[in-house]
Amino acid sequence: MRFKPLLLVFFLSSFLLISLLLKDYLDFLSLSDRQDYSQNNFDVIVVLTGGPNRINEGFKLLENNFSKKVFISGVNPIVKKVDLKKIINKNDDPEKNSLIDCCLYLGKKATNTKSNAIEVINWMSINNLNSAILVTSNIHMPRSILEFQNNANHIRIAPWPVSSDSLNWKNFLMEYLRFSLIRIRYLIL
């Protein structure tokens, strides 16, 4: 007789847990969507390192007047602007080189997503900037947004996800787990 109420509690608890995980997963997916920001102008375009597609995408946004500045966070300390010119401007176009020289800023202190957010926030604060379009991979975007929201909710961040070449179920699952753990950490602290 006592077995049935325990079984009912188990099934209801399982259903609740699965429902919460599903909602969390859907929240994760929604943060990877790209919006239409063509009518907006941002103080800065922020690119989180991790792939040349991100840097090229950030520069395209600059060329299309989404902002007048690009800040790349998490750049290896030995990398210089001239190295990035080779990625962005393979044809050595003088106009592009001029745009890179005037409008590209490098952050070399960040080593992970949280320190990316802190590096960007500090740089934006020093430069009196309040809005950014954030460029990173679609799989990395939810965790990046979470870090920015929890470290500087006064800054308007607009996601600009870049398709990831290495997107497979294992990478996706690992990124979702990281996102979930960080979300729990911020809820507890």
CYANA upper distance limits for C-alpha pairs under 8 A (distance plus 0.5 A):
  1 MET  CA      5 PRO  CA      8.35
  2 ARG  CA      6 LEU  CA      7.22
  3 PHE  CA      7 LEU  CA      6.61
  4 LYS  CA      8 LEU  CA      6.61
  5 PRO  CA      9 VAL  CA      6.68
  6 LEU  CA     10 PHE  CA      6.63
  7 LEU  CA     11 PHE  CA      6.72
  8 LEU  CA     12 LEU  CA      6.58
  9 VAL  CA     13 SER  CA      6.44
 10 PHE  CA     14 SER  CA      6.54
 11 PHE  CA     15 PHE  CA      6.53
 12 LEU  CA     16 LEU  CA      6.61
 13 SER  CA     17 LEU  CA      6.63
 14 SER  CA     18 ILE  CA      6.59
 15 PHE  CA     19 SER  CA      6.54
 16 LEU  CA     20 LEU  CA      6.68
 17 LEU  CA     21 LEU  CA      6.70
 18 ILE  CA     22 LEU  CA      6.57
 19 SER  CA     23 LYS  CA      6.70
 20 LEU  CA     24 ASP  CA      6.60
 21 LEU  CA     25 TYR  CA      6.53
 22 LEU  CA     26 LEU  CA      6.70
 23 LYS  CA     27 ASP  CA      6.70
 24 ASP  CA     28 PHE  CA      6.69
 24 ASP  CA    180 SER  CA      8.32
 25 TYR  CA     29 LEU  CA      6.82
 25 TYR  CA    176 TYR  CA      8.07
 26 LEU  CA     30 SER  CA      6.69
 27 ASP  CA     31 LEU  CA      7.02
 28 PHE  CA     32 SER  CA      7.65
 28 PHE  CA    142 PRO  CA      6.38
 28 PHE  CA    176 TYR  CA      7.68
 28 PHE  CA    179 PHE  CA      8.33
 29 LEU  CA     33 ASP  CA      7.88
 29 LEU  CA    142 PRO  CA      8.20
 31 LEU  CA    141 MET  CA      7.17
 31 LEU  CA    142 PRO  CA      5.54
 31 LEU  CA    145 ILE  CA      8.16
 31 LEU  CA    159 PRO  CA      8.24
 32 SER  CA    138 ASN  CA      5.70
 32 SER  CA    139 ILE  CA      7.42
 32 SER  CA    141 MET  CA      6.24
 32 SER  CA    142 PRO  CA      6.60
 32 SER  CA    159 PRO  CA      8.06
 32 SER  CA    161 PRO  CA      6.75
 33 ASP  CA    138 ASN  CA      8.22
 33 ASP  CA    159 PRO  CA      8.08
 33 ASP  CA    160 TRP  CA      8.32
 33 ASP  CA    161 PRO  CA      7.47
 34 ARG  CA    159 PRO  CA      6.94
 34 ARG  CA    160 TRP  CA      5.96
 34 ARG  CA    161 PRO  CA      6.52
 35 GLN  CA    159 PRO  CA      8.04
 35 GLN  CA    160 TRP  CA      7.88
 37 TYR  CA     41 ASN  CA      8.41
 38 SER  CA     66 PHE  CA      7.86
 40 ASN  CA     66 PHE  CA      7.46
 41 ASN  CA     65 ASN  CA      8.02
 41 ASN  CA     66 PHE  CA      5.63
 41 ASN  CA     67 SER  CA      6.31
 42 PHE  CA     66 PHE  CA      6.54
 42 PHE  CA     67 SER  CA      5.63
 42 PHE  CA    131 SER  CA      5.94
 42 PHE  CA    132 ALA  CA      5.92
 42 PHE  CA    133 ILE  CA      6.99
 43 ASP  CA     67 SER  CA      6.32
 43 ASP  CA     68 LYS  CA      7.69
 43 ASP  CA     69 LYS  CA      7.69
 43 ASP  CA    129 LEU  CA      6.22
 43 ASP  CA    130 ASN  CA      7.04
 43 ASP  CA    131 SER  CA      5.73
 43 ASP  CA    132 ALA  CA      6.33
 44 VAL  CA     67 SER  CA      5.97
 44 VAL  CA     68 LYS  CA      7.18
 44 VAL  CA     69 LYS  CA      5.49
 44 VAL  CA     70 VAL  CA      6.19
 44 VAL  CA     71 PHE  CA      7.42
 44 VAL  CA    129 LEU  CA      7.93
 44 VAL  CA    131 SER  CA      7.17
 44 VAL  CA    132 ALA  CA      5.40
 44 VAL  CA    133 ILE  CA      7.14
 45 ILE  CA     58 GLY  CA      6.98
 45 ILE  CA     61 LEU  CA      8.01
 45 ILE  CA     62 LEU  CA      7.83
 45 ILE  CA     66 PHE  CA      8.06
 45 ILE  CA     67 SER  CA      6.80
 45 ILE  CA     69 LYS  CA      6.67
 45 ILE  CA     70 VAL  CA      5.13
 45 ILE  CA     71 PHE  CA      6.67
 45 ILE  CA    132 ALA  CA      5.98
 45 ILE  CA    133 ILE  CA      5.42
 45 ILE  CA    134 LEU  CA      6.71
 45 ILE  CA    135 VAL  CA      7.83
 46 VAL  CA     58 GLY  CA      7.83
 46 VAL  CA     70 VAL  CA      6.36
 46 VAL  CA     71 PHE  CA      5.40
 46 VAL  CA     72 ILE  CA      6.35
 46 VAL  CA     73 SER  CA      7.73
 46 VAL  CA    120 VAL  CA      8.09
 46 VAL  CA    132 ALA  CA      6.83
 46 VAL  CA    133 ILE  CA      6.54
 46 VAL  CA    134 LEU  CA      5.39
 46 VAL  CA    135 VAL  CA      6.45
 47 VAL  CA     54 ARG  CA      6.99
 47 VAL  CA     55 ILE  CA      6.89
 47 VAL  CA     58 GLY  CA      6.67
 47 VAL  CA     70 VAL  CA      7.82
 47 VAL  CA     71 PHE  CA      6.72
 47 VAL  CA     72 ILE  CA      5.16
 47 VAL  CA     73 SER  CA      6.68
 47 VAL  CA    134 LEU  CA      6.60
 47 VAL  CA    135 VAL  CA      5.19
 47 VAL  CA    136 THR  CA      6.67
 48 LEU  CA     54 ARG  CA      7.87
 48 LEU  CA     72 ILE  CA      6.43
 48 LEU  CA     73 SER  CA      5.62
 48 LEU  CA     74 GLY  CA      6.91
 48 LEU  CA    116 ASN  CA      7.53
 48 LEU  CA    134 LEU  CA      8.26
 48 LEU  CA    135 VAL  CA      6.89
 48 LEU  CA    136 THR  CA      6.01
 49 THR  CA     54 ARG  CA      7.51
 49 THR  CA     55 ILE  CA      7.84
 49 THR  CA     72 ILE  CA      7.25
 49 THR  CA     73 SER  CA      6.71
 49 THR  CA     74 GLY  CA      6.13
 49 THR  CA     75 VAL  CA      6.91
 49 THR  CA    136 THR  CA      7.94
 50 GLY  CA     54 ARG  CA      7.90
 50 GLY  CA    136 THR  CA      8.39
 51 GLY  CA     55 ILE  CA      7.65
 52 PRO  CA     56 ASN  CA      6.74
 52 PRO  CA     87 ILE  CA      7.54
 53 ASN  CA     57 GLU  CA      6.47
 53 ASN  CA    162 VAL  CA      7.82
 54 ARG  CA     58 GLY  CA      6.63
 54 ARG  CA    135 VAL  CA      6.78
 54 ARG  CA    136 THR  CA      6.37
 54 ARG  CA    137 SER  CA      7.58
 54 ARG  CA    162 VAL  CA      6.93
 55 ILE  CA     59 PHE  CA      6.75
 55 ILE  CA     72 ILE  CA      8.16
 55 ILE  CA     88 ILE  CA      7.83
 56 ASN  CA     60 LYS  CA      6.71
 56 ASN  CA     87 ILE  CA      7.99
 56 ASN  CA     88 ILE  CA      6.20
 57 GLU  CA     61 LEU  CA      6.89
 57 GLU  CA    135 VAL  CA      7.99
 57 GLU  CA    162 VAL  CA      8.04
 58 GLY  CA     62 LEU  CA      6.96
 58 GLY  CA     70 VAL  CA      7.48
 58 GLY  CA    135 VAL  CA      6.85
 59 PHE  CA     63 GLU  CA      6.74
 59 PHE  CA     70 VAL  CA      7.74
 59 PHE  CA     88 ILE  CA      7.82
 60 LYS  CA     64 ASN  CA      6.63
 61 LEU  CA     65 ASN  CA      6.86
 61 LEU  CA     66 PHE  CA      5.96
 61 LEU  CA     67 SER  CA      7.85
 62 LEU  CA     66 PHE  CA      6.21
 62 LEU  CA     67 SER  CA      6.16
 62 LEU  CA     68 LYS  CA      6.79
 62 LEU  CA     69 LYS  CA      7.43
 62 LEU  CA     70 VAL  CA      7.46
 68 LYS  CA    103 CYS  CA      6.98
 69 LYS  CA    103 CYS  CA      5.28
 69 LYS  CA    104 LEU  CA      6.62
 69 LYS  CA    105 TYR  CA      8.04
 70 VAL  CA    103 CYS  CA      6.64
 70 VAL  CA    104 LEU  CA      5.43
 70 VAL  CA    105 TYR  CA      6.57
 71 PHE  CA    104 LEU  CA      6.57
 71 PHE  CA    105 TYR  CA      5.19
 71 PHE  CA    106 LEU  CA      6.30
 71 PHE  CA    107 GLY  CA      7.48
 71 PHE  CA    120 VAL  CA      8.21
 72 ILE  CA    104 LEU  CA      8.15
 72 ILE  CA    105 TYR  CA      6.79
 72 ILE  CA    106 LEU  CA      5.55
 72 ILE  CA    107 GLY  CA      6.34
 73 SER  CA    106 LEU  CA      6.82
 73 SER  CA    107 GLY  CA      5.03
 73 SER  CA    108 LYS  CA      7.01
 73 SER  CA    109 LYS  CA      8.28
 73 SER  CA    110 ALA  CA      6.96
 73 SER  CA    116 ASN  CA      6.31
 73 SER  CA    119 GLU  CA      7.48
 73 SER  CA    120 VAL  CA      7.20
 74 GLY  CA    107 GLY  CA      6.33
 74 GLY  CA    108 LYS  CA      5.78
 74 GLY  CA    109 LYS  CA      6.68
 74 GLY  CA    110 ALA  CA      4.95
 74 GLY  CA    111 THR  CA      6.35
 74 GLY  CA    112 ASN  CA      8.03
 74 GLY  CA    116 ASN  CA      6.70
 75 VAL  CA     79 VAL  CA      7.26
 75 VAL  CA    106 LEU  CA      7.02
 75 VAL  CA    107 GLY  CA      6.38
 75 VAL  CA    108 LYS  CA      5.20
 75 VAL  CA    109 LYS  CA      8.03
 75 VAL  CA    110 ALA  CA      8.00
 76 ASN  CA    108 LYS  CA      6.38
 77 PRO  CA    108 LYS  CA      5.78
 77 PRO  CA    109 LYS  CA      8.16
 79 VAL  CA     83 ASP  CA      6.71
 79 VAL  CA     84 LEU  CA      8.20
 80 LYS  CA     84 LEU  CA      7.29
 81 LYS  CA     85 LYS  CA      6.69
 81 LYS  CA    100 ILE  CA      8.17
 81 LYS  CA    101 ASP  CA      8.13
 81 LYS  CA    104 LEU  CA      8.45
 81 LYS  CA    106 LEU  CA      8.42
 82 VAL  CA     86 LYS  CA      7.27
 83 ASP  CA     87 ILE  CA      7.59
 84 LEU  CA     88 ILE  CA      6.60
 85 LYS  CA     89 ASN  CA      5.65
 85 LYS  CA     90 LYS  CA      7.71
 85 LYS  CA     92 ASP  CA      8.28
 85 LYS  CA     97 ASN  CA      7.38
 85 LYS  CA    100 ILE  CA      7.76
 86 LYS  CA     90 LYS  CA      5.76
 86 LYS  CA     92 ASP  CA      8.30
 89 ASN  CA     93 ASP  CA      6.97
 89 ASN  CA     96 LYS  CA      7.04
 89 ASN  CA     97 ASN  CA      7.64
 92 ASP  CA     96 LYS  CA      8.07
 92 ASP  CA     97 ASN  CA      7.47
 93 ASP  CA     97 ASN  CA      6.77
 94 PRO  CA     98 SER  CA      6.61
 95 GLU  CA     99 LEU  CA      6.78
 96 LYS  CA    100 ILE  CA      6.63
 97 ASN  CA    101 ASP  CA      6.61
 98 SER  CA    102 CYS  CA      6.70
 99 LEU  CA    103 CYS  CA      6.23
 99 LEU  CA    104 LEU  CA      8.02
100 ILE  CA    104 LEU  CA      5.63
107 GLY  CA    119 GLU  CA      7.46
107 GLY  CA    120 VAL  CA      8.23
109 LYS  CA    115 SER  CA      8.19
109 LYS  CA    119 GLU  CA      7.40
110 ALA  CA    115 SER  CA      5.26
110 ALA  CA    116 ASN  CA      5.43
110 ALA  CA    118 ILE  CA      8.47
110 ALA  CA    119 GLU  CA      6.73
111 THR  CA    115 SER  CA      6.65
111 THR  CA    116 ASN  CA      7.48
112 ASN  CA    116 ASN  CA      6.53
113 THR  CA    117 ALA  CA      6.87
113 THR  CA    143 ARG  CA      8.16
113 THR  CA    144 SER  CA      6.68
113 THR  CA    147 GLU  CA      7.62
114 LYS  CA    118 ILE  CA      6.87
114 LYS  CA    144 SER  CA      8.21
114 LYS  CA    147 GLU  CA      6.24
114 LYS  CA    148 PHE  CA      8.43
115 SER  CA    119 GLU  CA      6.37
116 ASN  CA    120 VAL  CA      6.59
117 ALA  CA    121 ILE  CA      6.49
117 ALA  CA    144 SER  CA      7.95
117 ALA  CA    147 GLU  CA      6.67
117 ALA  CA    148 PHE  CA      5.86
117 ALA  CA    151 ASN  CA      7.64
118 ILE  CA    122 ASN  CA      6.55
118 ILE  CA    148 PHE  CA      8.42
118 ILE  CA    151 ASN  CA      7.56
119 GLU  CA    123 TRP  CA      6.72
120 VAL  CA    124 MET  CA      6.50
121 ILE  CA    125 SER  CA      6.50
121 ILE  CA    151 ASN  CA      8.50
121 ILE  CA    152 ALA  CA      7.36
122 ASN  CA    126 ILE  CA      6.72
123 TRP  CA    127 ASN  CA      6.77
124 MET  CA    128 ASN  CA      6.38
124 MET  CA    129 LEU  CA      5.37
124 MET  CA    130 ASN  CA      7.52
125 SER  CA    129 LEU  CA      6.64
125 SER  CA    130 ASN  CA      8.39
130 ASN  CA    154 HIS  CA      8.00
130 ASN  CA    155 ILE  CA      5.52
130 ASN  CA    156 ARG  CA      6.79
131 SER  CA    155 ILE  CA      6.06
131 SER  CA    156 ARG  CA      5.02
131 SER  CA    157 ILE  CA      6.43
131 SER  CA    158 ALA  CA      8.47
132 ALA  CA    155 ILE  CA      8.09
132 ALA  CA    156 ARG  CA      6.76
132 ALA  CA    157 ILE  CA      5.55
132 ALA  CA    158 ALA  CA      6.77
133 ILE  CA    157 ILE  CA      6.28
133 ILE  CA    158 ALA  CA      5.13
133 ILE  CA    159 PRO  CA      6.39
133 ILE  CA    160 TRP  CA      6.96
134 LEU  CA    157 ILE  CA      6.96
134 LEU  CA    158 ALA  CA      6.37
134 LEU  CA    159 PRO  CA      5.42
134 LEU  CA    160 TRP  CA      6.04
134 LEU  CA    161 PRO  CA      8.25
135 VAL  CA    159 PRO  CA      7.02
135 VAL  CA    160 TRP  CA      5.37
135 VAL  CA    161 PRO  CA      6.25
135 VAL  CA    162 VAL  CA      7.39
136 THR  CA    140 HIS  CA      6.91
136 THR  CA    141 MET  CA      6.47
136 THR  CA    160 TRP  CA      7.39
136 THR  CA    161 PRO  CA      5.90
136 THR  CA    162 VAL  CA      6.37
137 SER  CA    141 MET  CA      6.50
137 SER  CA    161 PRO  CA      5.66
137 SER  CA    162 VAL  CA      5.02
137 SER  CA    163 SER  CA      6.32
137 SER  CA    164 SER  CA      6.07
138 ASN  CA    142 PRO  CA      8.33
138 ASN  CA    161 PRO  CA      4.96
138 ASN  CA    162 VAL  CA      5.87
138 ASN  CA    163 SER  CA      6.11
138 ASN  CA    164 SER  CA      6.87
139 ILE  CA    164 SER  CA      7.47
139 ILE  CA    167 LEU  CA      7.97
139 ILE  CA    172 PHE  CA      6.99
139 ILE  CA    175 GLU  CA      7.31
140 HIS  CA    144 SER  CA      6.77
140 HIS  CA    175 GLU  CA      7.45
141 MET  CA    145 ILE  CA      6.54
141 MET  CA    159 PRO  CA      7.58
141 MET  CA    161 PRO  CA      6.81
142 PRO  CA    146 LEU  CA      6.69
142 PRO  CA    179 PHE  CA      7.48
143 ARG  CA    147 GLU  CA      6.77
143 ARG  CA    175 GLU  CA      8.38
143 ARG  CA    178 ARG  CA      8.03
143 ARG  CA    179 PHE  CA      5.57
143 ARG  CA    182 ILE  CA      8.27
144 SER  CA    148 PHE  CA      6.78
145 ILE  CA    149 GLN  CA      6.51
145 ILE  CA    157 ILE  CA      8.05
145 ILE  CA    159 PRO  CA      8.02
146 LEU  CA    150 ASN  CA      6.65
146 LEU  CA    179 PHE  CA      8.42
146 LEU  CA    183 ARG  CA      7.81
147 GLU  CA    151 ASN  CA      6.59
148 PHE  CA    152 ALA  CA      6.18
148 PHE  CA    153 ASN  CA      7.46
148 PHE  CA    157 ILE  CA      8.21
149 GLN  CA    153 ASN  CA      5.15
150 ASN  CA    186 TYR  CA      7.90
166 SER  CA    171 ASN  CA      8.15
167 LEU  CA    171 ASN  CA      6.76
167 LEU  CA    172 PHE  CA      7.08
168 ASN  CA    172 PHE  CA      6.57
169 TRP  CA    173 LEU  CA      6.43
170 LYS  CA    174 MET  CA      6.66
171 ASN  CA    175 GLU  CA      6.61
172 PHE  CA    176 TYR  CA      6.61
173 LEU  CA    177 LEU  CA      6.65
174 MET  CA    178 ARG  CA      6.75
175 GLU  CA    179 PHE  CA      6.60
176 TYR  CA    180 SER  CA      6.61
177 LEU  CA    181 LEU  CA      6.64
178 ARG  CA    182 ILE  CA      6.63
179 PHE  CA    183 ARG  CA      6.55
180 SER  CA    184 ILE  CA      6.68
181 LEU  CA    185 ARG  CA      6.65
182 ILE  CA    186 TYR  CA      6.77
183 ARG  CA    187 LEU  CA      6.73
184 ILE  CA    188 ILE  CA      6.66
185 ARG  CA    189 LEU  CA      6.56
